Amino acid sequence: MAPSALSLPTSVSDEKYANVKWEELGFGFCRTDNMYVAKCKHGESFQEGKIVPYADLQISPCSAVLNYGQGLYEGLKAYRTLDGRIVLFRPDQNALRLQSGANRLCMPYPTVDQFVSAVKQVVLANKKWIPPPGRGTLYIRPILFGSGPILGSLPVPEYTFTVFACPVGRYHKDNTGLNLKIEDKFRRAFPSGTGGVKSITNYSPVWITLAEAKAQGFSDVLFLDAATGKNVEELFASNVFIVKGNVVSTPEISGTILPGVTRKSVIELTGDFGYKVEERVVPVEDLLDAEEVFCTGTAAIVTTIASVTFKEKKTEFKTGDKTLAAKLFATLTDIQMGRVEDKKGWIVELTDATKPGLKL
């Protein structure tokens, strides 16, 4: 359902941009004007929600999300193109991933159209917070969770779907490449667990590894599989790829690795470039023997990995403008920013419902 003019409070103002020092923008929270909220009772389906001023949510201390961790989130971005349009990148893929996760966590979910409509409404309601072209993006965070009180077994009486957004800069500031630590003590995910969905419970249990790695001077953590401790899985919040000759490999989606939207897009682009792409089990030895390594994600986009340290031994990889990662980053961001034609059909352009026929 497309948002009506009455249901869509936009960030209407004579000013095109919010009062933000865009050059200082990092990847962190910045309060914007409006958010989207929809609620659903047990046994019912989500209906169209509404845009409301950004504010704290009221929630029961006995809610399913607080007591049992029943919740999912998504992450995607809105871009302001060089010719002034506002666009999204493959939002339907985020909607489908949310639905998959909701099934896993026993939650009702919005339809793909409802999800995309909610995202569009939030973007338009906060459009002055979208950074100028090339200065950042508007990061959008949809969240689905059990908001009703529950003590014991199902059913949960109420669910909430909410979406907020904030402007962000680069997730990784170091353009020379990341220095990773392979975590050989803690595991991020387990077979038949929830590692393959974007559950809120997947992240804080391994914050300790990220905090320790950063304290030691590393950029991020690379996790191994729980079954053997011998195979590479993913970083804290991004997928990993290795390059050897004309072959690009990435860990296969087997239930413990998040099926990234950027990962999926990069696999397609890499094939277009003439590389052979393998989705397979990737032993640590193959990673250490690679010529180039990089990671992908909505926040990370495509980021070069300069080195990996495993059991205190550091292995370095190819970096610079001639890498596949650099080519992928340029190609992907060119599509997202409207610098080249989108031949893939990945870009969704937004229309302001308060001004019929006007595309932003």
N, C-alpha and C positions, 0 to 999 in steps of 0.2 A: 504494500500500500504506500503510495507516494505521500509525503507529508503535505498537508494543506498550508495555506498562508497563515491561517489562524493558529495552527498547532506548531508553527515553526518560528519561535522568537530568534531572530538572527542578531548577531552582534552589530546592530544598526548604529552607525555613528558617522559623523563627517570624516573621521580619521580612518584611513585605510588599514593602518596597523596599530596594534596595541603599543603602549609605551614600554618597550623592551629594548635592552641593549643587545641586539642580535649578535654582535661580535663576541659577546661574553657567554653566549648560550651553551650550556653543557647538556648532559643527559640526566635530567633530574626533574622533580616535580615543580610545576609552576601553575598556580591556581588560575583558571580561566573563568568565563562567565556562566556557562550553562552545561547541563548534563541531561542524560536521558534515563528515565526510570520506567520499567514495566513490571507488574507483579502477576503471579499466576497461582491459583489455589490447586491443591492436590486433586488430580483427576480432571483438570481443565487444561486448556491450551492458552499459550500467551496471546493476548490481544495487543493492539497498537498501544504503545506507551505514550509518554509525553516528555517534552523538554521542560525542565525546571531550572531555576537558578542553582548554580553549584553550591552544595551544602553537605554537611554530614548526614548520613543515613541513620534513622532510628532502627535499632535491631535488638531483638530479645537476647538477654544473656544466655538463654537456653536454646539459641538458634542452632540449626544443624551445622552451619559453617563454623561457628565458634567452638562447638563441642566436638564435632566429628570431622571437620575439615572438608565438608561437602561443598566444593566450589571449583570453578574453572575460570581462567582468564584467557583473553586473546590480546594480540598486539599487532597493529597495522598503522600505516601512516597516510596522511594527506599531504599533497605536494602542490606548491604554487609554481606553475610553469613559467618559462621565460616570456610567453605571450599572454600571461595573465590568467590562464585557466586554473581551476582547482580540480585536482584529480586524485583518485584512489588507485591502488595497485592490487588487483586480484582479490577484492574483498569477499567474493563468494567462496574462495578457498578457506579463509578464516572461519566463515560461517559453517562450512562443512566439517572443519576440524572441531569446532565447538560442539556440533551435534554429535560427533563421534565420542567426544569426551563426556558429554551429558549422558549418553547411553551407558557408558562405563560406570558413571557415578550415580545412576538411577535418578536422573533429573529430567523434567520436561525442558524443551528448548524452543527458541523462536525459529520460524522458518528462515530459509536463506533470504527471501525477500524482506522479511521483518528485520533480520540482522542488518542487511545492507542499508535498508531505510533508516534504521536507528543510527548507524554510523554516519550516513549522509546528513541527517538532521543535526547531529552533534557538531560536525564539521562546519556546516553553514551557520549554526548558532554561535560559533566561536571563530568565524572566518578572519577576524582582525588579528587573531593569535597565530595564524599561519605565517611563518617567516617569509621574508622576501626570497625570490629564487636564488638558490645556492647558499643561503644563509642558515638553513635548517629545515625542519619539517614539523608538522603537527602530529604528534604521537597519539594514537587512539587506543584506549584500553576498555574493551568490553569485558564485563564480569557477569558470570551466572553462578548463583549460590542459593543454598537452602537457608532462607531467612526465617522460616517458621520455627516455633519452639518444639523440641523433641527431647525426650529423655528415655532412652532405650531403643526400641525397634521402630521400623518404618510404619506408617508413612509420615513424611514431613508435610505439614499442613500448608506451607507457602514457599514460593520461590521468587527470587528477584533477579531481573536482568537489567543491568545498568551500564552506561557507557559514559566515560569522561575523556577529556583530551587535554594535552598540554604541549607547548612548543619545546622542541629538543634540538640539540646539536649532535655532533658525532658521538657515538657510544664509546669508541676507542679513539682517544686523542692522538696517540702515537702513530703517525703515518709511516714510520720506518718498519713496522711489523711488531707482532706480539711475541712475547717471551712466555711460553707456557710451562707449567709444571704438570707432569703426569702424576695423578693421585693414585697411589698404590695401597692405600689403607681403607678409605671410605669409598662406598659405591653410591652412584646416583640412582640407579634403578635396578630392578630384579625381574627375572622372567615371570610372566603372568601378572606383573604388578601394573603400575600406572605410569611408567616412564614414557609410554607412547602417546599419552594425552597431556594436555596442558593443565594438569591439576595443581591447585595452589599448594598442595602438600609436597610437591616435588622439589621445592626450592630451598626453604629454610633449613631442612635437615642437612644440606651440604654447604650452607653458608660458612660453616666452620672451616671447611677446606679452602674456600675462596679467601676468607680473612687471613688464614695462615699463609697462603701463597702470596697475597699482596704484601703482607708484612715482610716476606722474604724477597720482595722486589719483582715478583712475577706479575704478568698482566692478567692471567686467567688460569683456570684449571682444566685439564683434559682427563675425563673419567674413563676407566676400563670397565669391561663387562663383569657382572657379579658372579657368573657361573664359573669362569676360569681365571679371571684376572689377567688375561693375556691379550685381549683384543680391545682395540680402541672403540669408544662409543661416541661421545660428544663432549663439548665444553659445557660450562655452567649454563649458558643460554644461547648456544649456537651449534650448528652442525659442522663437521670437519671433512675436508677433502685432501687427498694426497695426489701428487702428480709424479709420474715416472715415465719418461719418454713421451709417447703419444697416448698413454693410458691414464685416465683420471679415475680414482677409486674413492668411494665413500661408504661408510658402514650402512648395511642394508636395514630397512625398516622391518623390525621383527618384534615390536611390542615394547622395547626398552628405549627406543630412540624416537624423539619427536619428529614427525613428518613436516619439516619446515616448508613454508610457502616459498621462501627464497631458495632453499635447497632444491625444490622441485623446478623452479625457474632456471637455476644455474645448471642443473643437469641437462635441460633442454638446450640452453645456449651453448654449453660446452660441446654437445653433439653437433650443433650447427657449425661450430668452429673446426670440425673435422677430427675431434678427439674420440677415442673409444671410452665410453663411460661404463664403469662397473659398480654395481651396488652389491656389496659382498661383505663377508667377515674380513676385517682389516687387522691383522696381528700387529702388535707393537713393533716388531722387527720390520714390517713393511713401511710403517710410518717413518722409522728412523733411517730407512734406506731411500726415502723419497727425495726427489730433487727440489720439489716445491710443496708447501703445505699452506692451506688457507681455510678460513671458516666463513660460514654464511648465516644470516639471520635478519629479521626485520630491523633490529637495532644495529647489528654489526654490518649489514649489507654484505659486502665481500671484503674480508680483511686478511691481509697477508700475515702468516705466522713465520717469524724470523728464526725462532729456536724453540726447542722442546728439551726440557731437562727431566731425565728419568733415572731414578736411583743415583742422583747427584752427578750424572754424566750429561753434559750439554751437547746437543746436536743442532747444527745450524743449517738453514735452508736458503734457497735462492729468493731474493727480494728485488724490488725495483720496478721500473716502468715497463720492463720487457716480460714480466711474468704473466701467466694466465690469469692470476687473481686481478692484476691491474686491468687487463683487457675486459674481464667479466664485470668489474666494478664500473668501468667507463660505459660499457654497453648497457648495463642494467640501469644506471642512473640517467643515462641519456634517454632511455625509454620513459622512465618515471618523471623526468623533468621536461619532457616534450621536446627535447633537442633533436630527436629523430622520430621517424614514423613508427607507430606501434603496429607492427605487422602480426603480432601474436594475439591481439585482442585482449591484452592484459589490463589496459587502462580503462577506468570508469570515470567519465567526466561528470561533474556535479552541475545541477541546474538550480538556481535560487527560486524556490516556489513563491516567494513574495513578489517576484518580477517574472511573470510567465514568459517563457521563450528565451529568457536571458541565461546564457551559460556563463559560468564564472571561470 
